[in-house]
Amino acid sequence: MKDISEYIPFAEKACDFFTNSPDPYHSVKNNVDKLEAAGYIQLSKRDPFAGKLEPGGKYYYTFNKTTLVAFSVGHKYQPGNGFKIIGGEFYGS
């Protein structure tokens, strides 16, 4: 049988997150706290981002306190070069 003890800390961390995030509101709030601690800056989705994003910048915005969008801008980014998006979903129960 394979030794899974190396995965226990990760599983415990995940269980703590799920326990503290029983619904989308708590999930978004908990992740916003982590993003802000990591230096992410909140943007308003109602205002254009033009002129606010800088290479190396880290940003996020929320929608209805149930949706979180976070992204970082590469240090070598130049306007017009395009970008890549990775998405995910979480459904608390």
C-alpha positions as CSV (number, residue, x, y, z in Angstrom):
1,M,0.0,0.0,0.0
2,K,1.3,3.5,-0.9
3,D,2.3,5.8,1.9
4,I,0.1,8.9,1.7
5,S,1.4,10.7,4.8
6,E,3.1,13.4,2.7
7,Y,-0.4,14.4,1.5
8,I,-2.0,14.8,5.0
9,P,-0.9,18.4,5.5
10,F,-2.4,19.4,2.2
11,A,-5.6,17.5,2.9
12,E,-5.9,19.2,6.4
13,K,-5.4,22.6,4.8
14,A,-8.1,21.9,2.2
15,C,-10.5,20.6,5.0
16,D,-9.9,23.8,7.0
17,F,-10.7,25.9,3.9
18,F,-13.9,24.0,3.1
19,T,-15.0,24.2,6.8
20,N,-14.4,28.0,6.8
21,S,-16.1,28.4,3.3
22,P,-19.5,26.7,3.6
23,D,-21.0,28.9,0.8
24,P,-19.8,31.2,-2.0
25,Y,-19.9,34.3,0.2
26,H,-17.5,32.9,2.7
27,S,-15.3,31.4,0.0
28,V,-14.9,34.7,-1.8
29,K,-14.3,36.5,1.5
30,N,-11.6,34.0,2.6
31,N,-9.9,34.1,-0.7
32,V,-10.0,38.0,-0.9
33,D,-8.3,38.0,2.5
34,K,-5.5,35.7,1.2
35,L,-5.2,37.8,-2.0
36,E,-4.8,41.1,-0.1
37,A,-2.3,39.5,2.2
38,A,-0.3,38.6,-0.9
39,G,-0.4,42.1,-2.2
40,Y,-3.3,42.0,-4.7
41,I,-5.1,45.3,-5.3
42,Q,-8.9,45.5,-5.6
43,L,-10.3,46.9,-8.7
44,S,-13.9,48.0,-9.5
45,K,-15.5,46.0,-12.3
46,R,-17.6,49.1,-13.0
47,D,-14.5,51.2,-13.9
48,P,-12.3,50.7,-17.0
49,F,-9.0,49.0,-16.2
50,A,-7.2,51.0,-18.8
51,G,-4.3,52.9,-17.2
52,K,-4.6,51.0,-13.9
53,L,-2.8,47.8,-14.8
54,E,1.0,47.6,-14.6
55,P,3.5,44.9,-15.5
56,G,4.0,42.8,-12.4
57,G,0.7,44.0,-10.9
58,K,-1.7,41.7,-9.0
59,Y,-5.4,42.5,-9.1
60,Y,-8.8,41.2,-8.2
61,Y,-12.5,42.2,-8.2
62,T,-15.7,40.6,-7.0
63,F,-19.2,40.5,-8.3
64,N,-22.2,40.3,-5.9
65,K,-19.8,38.9,-3.2
66,T,-20.2,35.5,-4.7
67,T,-17.8,35.7,-7.7
68,L,-14.1,36.4,-7.5
69,V,-11.8,37.2,-10.4
70,A,-8.1,37.5,-9.7
71,F,-5.2,37.9,-12.0
72,S,-1.6,39.1,-12.3
73,V,0.1,40.9,-15.1
74,G,3.4,39.4,-16.3
75,H,6.5,41.5,-15.7
76,K,7.3,41.5,-19.5
77,Y,3.7,42.3,-20.5
78,Q,3.3,45.0,-23.2
79,P,-0.1,46.2,-24.4
80,G,-1.2,44.4,-27.5
81,N,0.6,41.2,-26.7
82,G,-2.5,39.4,-25.6
83,F,-3.0,37.3,-22.4
84,K,-4.0,33.9,-21.1
85,I,-6.9,33.1,-18.7
86,I,-7.3,30.1,-16.3
87,G,-10.6,29.7,-14.5
88,G,-12.2,27.6,-11.8
89,E,-15.4,27.2,-9.9
90,F,-16.2,26.4,-6.3
91,Y,-19.6,25.4,-5.0
92,G,-20.0,25.4,-1.3
93,S,-22.6,23.1,0.2
